[in-house]
């Protein structure tokens, strides 16, 4: 088992029969390529992994050095996967194209252009760059099954642009990668990177943004088959060390016990995963029920508010109806009394009848004939006679006085 701290490009544990990960997160130059190829050879010759995953985040660089990496990956007898973790630009795209299987993260960029010579900061093209261009164009055509015209258009880019930048979606559309080989990442990560780039095509800015991407190892699924494969290739001392880590010492430090212990731990992990899944599902159902309960409470509240409004409206109508009924009863009884159909002492009884059954009271009162108010007639007659009698007596007194003293009588005053 290799020690991780000895390597710059290899990350994670390196075990025979297990996938190994090596990261080309640098420019393509002599020193980086020399170190990378040494570590790549180490994986092939000493580790013998089940496959080698080459993670790429590079702006490119030297065509000659890049071609040596391309050739090394192409000639590897162990299956290879090239993964564009962030940026595979220029010769970085050629290194990426070398893998048996190609993958690309959903926020990554692929950049393809024509090679050039940098002389004092200026791009120059000569016979060497023409030869390199033909070489790279041939690789793109054969590796991806593209026509010469398509490759030239991509390498040349639009007017005023250096080649072509391709997103994961565009890489699928142009035929560089399969749709199911796009590695999805958390939305927050993707949005943060896209916001930082803002569709920029400045390679320096893109390099600065993607330079923040850290190497991450893919999750390896452990099963009984690859556990046994690992143990079969381990030396005895390695098994002893590995067993000790699992709490197995002495006679118990055997490959069979190690395998059994790992399978036991895996079973517990699977059980934990199942319990977590069940818990997540329960939480989801609980959230759904709470949402439905909240909705039901809101509906009940709305219905109660509507009911209160209806009751208030109904009370207004009931009060108006009661008042109208009372006025109708009062008018009926007042009219019956005025027409001398009933007397005032009977008001209460007839009012109760009318309130209980208005039509019955109205029918009863309609059948009672109207009568003159004798009391009023007699009272008025007595009043008239009294006034007439008073007037007659006065006239008699005045006549008697006139007879005695005369009509022209006046009292004399004492001077």
C-alpha positions as CSV (number, residue, x, y, z in Angstrom):
1,X,0.0,0.0,0.0
2,X,1.6,3.3,-1.1
3,X,2.0,6.2,1.3
4,X,0.0,9.2,0.2
5,X,2.4,11.9,1.3
6,X,5.1,10.7,-1.1
7,X,3.2,11.9,-4.1
8,X,2.2,15.2,-5.6
9,X,-0.3,13.9,-8.2
10,X,-1.6,10.7,-6.7
11,X,-4.3,11.3,-4.1
12,X,-5.9,8.8,-1.8
13,X,-5.0,5.2,-1.0
14,X,-3.5,3.1,-3.8
15,X,-4.4,-0.6,-3.6
16,X,-4.1,-3.4,-6.1
17,X,-7.4,-4.3,-7.6
18,X,-9.0,-0.9,-6.6
19,X,-9.4,2.3,-8.7
20,X,-6.6,4.8,-8.3
21,X,-6.9,8.6,-8.7
22,X,-4.2,10.9,-10.1
23,X,-4.7,14.6,-10.5
24,X,-3.2,16.7,-13.3
25,X,-4.0,20.1,-11.7
26,X,-1.2,22.2,-13.3
27,X,0.1,23.7,-16.5
28,X,1.7,21.4,-19.1
29,X,5.4,21.9,-18.9
30,X,8.6,19.9,-18.5
31,X,8.7,19.7,-14.7
32,X,5.0,18.9,-14.2
33,X,4.9,16.3,-16.9
34,X,8.1,14.7,-15.7
35,X,6.7,14.2,-12.2
36,X,3.3,13.2,-13.4
37,X,4.6,10.5,-15.7
38,X,6.8,9.1,-12.8
39,X,3.8,8.7,-10.6
40,X,1.7,7.4,-13.4
41,X,4.3,4.7,-14.0
42,X,4.3,3.9,-10.3
43,X,0.6,3.1,-10.5
44,X,1.1,0.9,-13.5
45,X,4.2,-1.0,-12.4
46,X,3.8,-1.2,-8.6
47,X,0.2,-0.8,-7.6
48,X,-1.7,-2.4,-10.5
49,X,-5.1,-0.8,-9.8
50,X,-8.3,-2.0,-11.4
51,X,-8.4,1.3,-13.3
52,X,-6.7,4.7,-13.3
53,X,-8.8,7.9,-13.0
54,X,-7.0,10.9,-14.4
55,X,-8.5,14.2,-13.0
56,X,-7.7,17.2,-15.1
57,X,-7.8,21.0,-14.4
58,X,-5.3,22.6,-16.7
59,X,-5.0,25.6,-19.1
60,X,-2.6,23.6,-21.2
61,X,0.9,24.5,-22.2
62,X,3.7,22.7,-24.2
63,X,2.5,20.6,-27.2
64,X,5.5,18.3,-27.0
65,X,5.1,17.7,-23.2
66,X,1.4,17.3,-23.6
67,X,1.8,14.7,-26.3
68,X,4.0,12.6,-24.1
69,X,1.2,12.5,-21.5
70,X,-1.3,11.7,-24.2
71,X,0.8,8.8,-25.5
72,X,1.4,7.4,-21.9
73,X,-2.3,7.3,-21.2
74,X,-3.2,5.8,-24.6
75,X,-0.6,3.1,-24.2
76,X,-1.7,2.1,-20.7
77,X,-2.9,-1.5,-20.4
78,X,-4.9,-0.7,-17.4
79,X,-8.4,0.9,-18.1
80,X,-8.3,4.7,-17.8
81,X,-10.9,7.4,-17.2
82,X,-10.1,11.0,-17.9
83,X,-12.3,13.4,-15.9
84,X,-12.5,17.1,-16.6
85,X,-12.9,18.5,-13.1
86,X,-12.9,22.1,-14.1
87,X,-11.0,23.2,-17.2
88,X,-9.4,21.2,-19.9
89,X,-7.9,23.8,-22.2
90,X,-5.5,23.6,-25.1
91,X,-3.2,20.7,-24.4
92,X,-5.3,20.0,-21.3
93,X,-8.0,19.0,-23.8
94,X,-5.6,16.6,-25.6
95,X,-4.7,14.9,-22.3
96,X,-8.4,14.6,-21.4
97,X,-9.1,13.0,-24.8
98,X,-6.5,10.2,-24.1
99,X,-8.7,8.3,-21.7
100,X,-10.7,5.1,-22.5
101,X,-13.7,6.7,-21.0
102,X,-14.2,10.5,-20.7
103,X,-16.1,12.4,-18.1
104,X,-16.8,16.0,-17.4
105,X,-18.3,17.9,-14.4
106,X,-21.4,19.9,-15.2
107,X,-19.7,23.2,-14.5
108,X,-16.4,22.4,-16.4
109,X,-15.2,23.9,-19.6
110,X,-13.5,22.4,-22.6
111,X,-11.3,24.7,-24.7
112,X,-9.9,23.8,-28.1
113,X,-7.7,26.1,-30.3
114,X,-4.8,26.1,-32.7
115,X,-1.3,25.8,-31.2
116,X,1.1,28.7,-31.5
117,X,4.5,29.9,-30.5
118,X,4.7,32.6,-27.8
119,X,7.5,35.1,-28.7
120,X,7.8,38.0,-26.4
121,X,4.1,37.8,-25.5
122,X,3.0,37.6,-29.2
123,X,1.5,34.6,-31.0
124,X,3.5,33.4,-34.0
125,X,2.9,30.6,-36.4
126,X,5.5,28.7,-38.3
127,X,6.1,25.3,-39.9
128,X,6.3,23.7,-36.4
129,X,3.0,25.1,-35.3
130,X,1.4,23.9,-38.6
131,X,2.7,20.4,-38.0
132,X,1.4,20.5,-34.4
133,X,-2.0,21.8,-35.7
134,X,-2.3,18.9,-38.1
135,X,-1.3,16.5,-35.3
136,X,-3.9,17.8,-32.9
137,X,-6.6,18.1,-35.6
138,X,-6.1,14.4,-36.4
139,X,-6.4,13.4,-32.7
140,X,-9.8,15.3,-32.4
141,X,-11.1,13.8,-35.7
142,X,-10.2,10.2,-34.8
143,X,-11.0,10.3,-31.1
144,X,-14.4,11.9,-31.5
145,X,-15.4,10.9,-35.0
146,X,-15.7,14.5,-36.2
147,X,-15.2,15.8,-39.7
148,X,-12.2,17.8,-40.6
149,X,-14.4,20.9,-41.3
150,X,-16.0,20.6,-37.9
151,X,-12.7,20.3,-36.1
152,X,-11.2,23.3,-38.0
153,X,-14.2,25.5,-37.2
154,X,-13.8,24.6,-33.5
155,X,-10.1,25.1,-33.5
156,X,-10.3,28.4,-35.4
157,X,-13.2,29.8,-33.4
158,X,-15.3,32.7,-34.3
159,X,-13.7,35.9,-35.7
160,X,-11.5,37.6,-33.1
161,X,-11.6,34.7,-30.7
162,X,-8.9,32.2,-29.8
163,X,-10.5,28.8,-30.5
164,X,-13.8,27.6,-28.9
165,X,-14.9,27.2,-25.3
166,X,-17.5,24.5,-24.7
167,X,-19.7,23.9,-21.7
168,X,-20.7,20.4,-20.7
169,X,-24.0,20.8,-22.6
170,X,-22.2,22.1,-25.7
171,X,-19.6,19.3,-25.5
172,X,-22.5,16.8,-25.7
173,X,-24.0,18.7,-28.6
174,X,-20.7,18.7,-30.5
175,X,-20.1,15.0,-29.9
176,X,-17.1,15.2,-27.5
177,X,-18.9,13.4,-24.6
178,X,-21.9,11.2,-23.8
179,X,-24.7,12.8,-21.9
180,X,-24.6,10.1,-19.2
181,X,-20.9,10.9,-18.6
182,X,-21.6,14.4,-17.2
183,X,-21.0,14.4,-13.5
184,X,-23.6,16.4,-11.6
185,X,-22.4,18.7,-8.8
186,X,-24.3,20.6,-6.1
187,X,-26.3,23.5,-7.6
188,X,-24.7,25.9,-5.1
189,X,-21.2,25.0,-6.4
190,X,-22.2,25.3,-10.0
191,X,-24.0,28.6,-9.6
192,X,-21.0,30.1,-7.7
193,X,-18.6,29.1,-10.4
194,X,-20.9,30.3,-13.2
195,X,-21.4,33.6,-11.4
196,X,-17.7,34.1,-11.0
197,X,-17.0,33.4,-14.7
198,X,-19.9,35.5,-16.1
199,X,-19.4,33.9,-19.5
200,X,-15.8,35.2,-19.6
201,X,-13.4,33.9,-22.3
202,X,-10.3,35.4,-20.7
203,X,-8.1,32.4,-20.0
204,X,-6.4,34.1,-17.1
205,X,-9.7,34.9,-15.4
206,X,-11.0,31.4,-16.0
207,X,-7.7,29.9,-14.7
208,X,-8.0,32.0,-11.5
209,X,-11.6,30.8,-10.9
210,X,-11.0,27.2,-11.6
211,X,-7.8,27.3,-9.6
212,X,-10.0,27.4,-6.5
213,X,-11.4,24.0,-7.3
214,X,-9.9,21.4,-5.0
215,X,-9.1,17.8,-5.9
216,X,-11.9,15.5,-4.6
217,X,-11.9,11.8,-4.7
218,X,-14.9,9.9,-6.0
219,X,-16.8,7.6,-3.7
220,X,-15.8,4.0,-4.1
221,X,-18.4,1.3,-3.6
222,X,-17.1,-1.5,-1.5
223,X,-18.5,-5.0,-2.1
224,X,-17.5,-8.5,-1.3
225,X,-15.9,-9.1,-4.7
226,X,-13.5,-6.2,-4.6
227,X,-12.7,-6.8,-0.9
228,X,-11.6,-10.3,-1.7
229,X,-9.6,-9.0,-4.7
230,X,-7.8,-6.6,-2.4
231,X,-7.0,-9.2,0.2
232,X,-5.7,-11.6,-2.5
233,X,-3.1,-9.1,-3.7
234,X,-2.0,-8.1,-0.2
235,X,1.2,-9.4,1.3
236,X,1.0,-11.1,4.7
237,X,2.5,-8.2,6.6
238,X,0.0,-5.8,4.9
239,X,-2.9,-8.1,6.0
240,X,-1.5,-8.1,9.6
241,X,-1.4,-4.3,9.7
242,X,-4.8,-4.0,8.1
243,X,-6.2,-6.6,10.5
244,X,-4.8,-4.7,13.5
245,X,-6.7,-1.6,12.3
246,X,-9.8,-3.7,12.5
247,X,-9.0,-5.0,16.0
248,X,-7.8,-8.4,14.8
249,X,-4.5,-9.6,16.2
250,X,-2.6,-12.8,16.7
251,X,-4.2,-15.9,15.2
252,X,-7.2,-13.8,14.3
253,X,-5.2,-11.7,11.8
254,X,-6.1,-13.7,8.7
255,X,-7.5,-12.6,5.4
256,X,-10.7,-14.6,6.0
257,X,-11.3,-12.8,9.3
258,X,-10.4,-9.4,7.8
259,X,-12.9,-10.1,4.9
260,X,-15.5,-11.2,7.4
261,X,-14.9,-8.1,9.6
262,X,-15.2,-5.8,6.6
263,X,-18.3,-7.5,5.4
264,X,-19.7,-7.1,9.0
265,X,-18.9,-3.4,9.0
266,X,-20.4,-3.1,5.5
267,X,-23.6,-4.8,6.7
268,X,-23.8,-2.4,9.6
269,X,-23.2,0.5,7.2
270,X,-25.9,-0.8,4.8
271,X,-28.3,-1.1,7.8
272,X,-27.5,2.4,8.9
273,X,-28.1,3.6,5.3
274,X,-31.4,1.8,5.2
275,X,-32.4,3.3,8.6
276,X,-31.4,6.7,7.4
277,X,-33.3,6.3,4.2
278,X,-36.4,5.2,6.2
279,X,-35.9,8.2,8.6
280,X,-35.7,10.5,5.6
281,X,-38.8,9.1,4.1
282,X,-40.6,9.4,7.4
283,X,-39.5,13.0,7.8
284,X,-40.7,13.6,4.3
285,X,-44.1,12.1,5.1
286,X,-44.3,14.1,8.3
287,X,-43.5,17.3,6.4
288,X,-46.2,16.5,4.0
289,X,-48.7,15.7,6.7
290,X,-47.8,18.9,8.5
291,X,-48.3,20.9,5.3
292,X,-51.7,19.3,4.8
293,X,-52.6,20.0,8.5
294,X,-51.6,23.6,8.1
295,X,-53.7,23.8,5.0
296,X,-56.7,22.2,6.8
297,X,-56.3,24.7,9.7
298,X,-56.3,27.6,7.3
299,X,-59.4,26.2,5.5
300,X,-61.2,25.9,8.8
301,X,-60.2,29.4,9.9
302,X,-61.5,30.7,6.6
303,X,-64.8,28.8,6.9
304,X,-65.2,30.1,10.5
305,X,-64.7,33.7,9.3
306,X,-67.2,33.2,6.5
307,X,-69.7,31.7,9.0
308,X,-69.3,34.7,11.3
309,X,-69.9,37.1,8.4
310,X,-73.0,35.1,7.4
311,X,-74.3,35.1,10.9
312,X,-73.8,38.9,11.1
313,X,-75.6,39.4,7.8
314,X,-78.4,37.1,8.9
315,X,-78.9,39.0,12.2
316,X,-79.3,42.2,10.3
317,X,-82.0,40.7,8.2
318,X,-83.6,39.1,11.3
319,X,-83.6,42.4,13.2
320,X,-85.1,44.2,10.2
321,X,-87.7,41.5,9.8
322,X,-88.6,41.6,13.5
323,X,-89.0,45.4,13.5
324,X,-91.2,45.3,10.4
325,X,-93.3,42.6,12.0
326,X,-93.6,44.6,15.2
327,X,-94.6,47.7,13.2
328,X,-97.2,45.7,11.3
329,X,-98.7,44.3,14.4
330,X,-98.8,47.7,16.1
331,X,-100.5,49.2,13.1
332,X,-103.1,46.4,13.0
333,X,-104.0,46.8,16.7
334,X,-104.0,50.6,16.6
335,X,-106.4,50.5,13.6
336,X,-108.7,48.0,15.4
337,X,-108.9,50.2,18.5
338,X,-109.4,53.3,16.4
339,X,-112.3,51.6,14.6
340,X,-113.8,50.5,18.0
341,X,-113.5,46.9,17.1
342,X,-111.6,46.2,20.3
343,X,-111.0,48.4,23.4
344,X,-107.7,49.4,24.9
345,X,-107.9,46.7,27.5
346,X,-107.9,44.0,24.8
347,X,-104.7,45.4,23.1
348,X,-102.3,43.0,24.9
349,X,-104.3,39.9,24.0
350,X,-104.7,40.8,20.4
351,X,-101.1,41.9,20.1
352,X,-100.0,38.4,21.4
353,X,-102.3,36.8,18.8
354,X,-100.9,38.9,16.0
355,X,-97.3,38.2,17.0
356,X,-98.0,34.5,17.1
357,X,-100.1,34.3,13.9
358,X,-100.6,37.6,12.1
359,X,-102.9,36.2,9.5
360,X,-105.2,34.7,12.1
361,X,-105.4,38.0,14.1
362,X,-106.0,40.0,10.9
363,X,-108.8,37.6,9.9
364,X,-110.5,37.8,13.3
365,X,-110.3,41.6,13.4
366,X,-111.6,41.9,9.9
367,X,-114.8,40.1,10.9
368,X,-115.5,42.5,13.8
369,X,-117.6,45.4,12.5
370,X,-116.3,48.8,13.1
371,X,-118.4,50.9,15.6
372,X,-118.8,54.6,16.5
373,X,-117.0,55.6,19.6
374,X,-120.0,56.2,21.9
375,X,-117.9,57.5,24.7
376,X,-116.5,60.2,22.5
377,X,-119.9,61.1,21.1
378,X,-121.5,61.3,24.6
379,X,-118.6,63.3,25.9
380,X,-118.7,65.7,23.0
381,X,-122.5,66.1,23.4
382,X,-122.2,66.8,27.1
383,X,-119.5,69.4,26.4
384,X,-121.7,71.1,23.8
385,X,-124.8,71.1,26.1
386,X,-122.7,72.4,29.0
387,X,-121.4,75.2,26.9
388,X,-124.9,75.9,25.6
389,X,-126.3,75.9,29.2
390,X,-123.7,78.3,30.5
391,X,-124.3,80.6,27.7
392,X,-128.1,80.7,28.3
393,X,-127.7,81.5,32.0
394,X,-125.3,84.3,31.3
395,X,-127.7,85.7,28.8
396,X,-130.4,85.7,31.4
397,X,-128.3,87.5,34.0
398,X,-127.2,90.1,31.5
399,X,-130.9,90.7,30.5
400,X,-131.9,91.1,34.2
401,X,-129.2,93.7,34.8
402,X,-130.1,95.6,31.7
403,X,-133.7,95.6,32.9
404,X,-132.9,97.1,36.3
405,X,-130.2,99.6,35.6
406,X,-130.6,100.0,31.9
407,X,-128.3,99.3,29.0
408,X,-126.6,102.7,29.3
409,X,-125.8,102.4,33.0
410,X,-122.3,103.6,34.1
411,X,-120.6,103.8,37.4
412,X,-119.8,107.3,38.6
413,X,-116.5,108.2,39.9
414,X,-115.8,110.2,43.1
415,X,-113.9,113.3,42.2
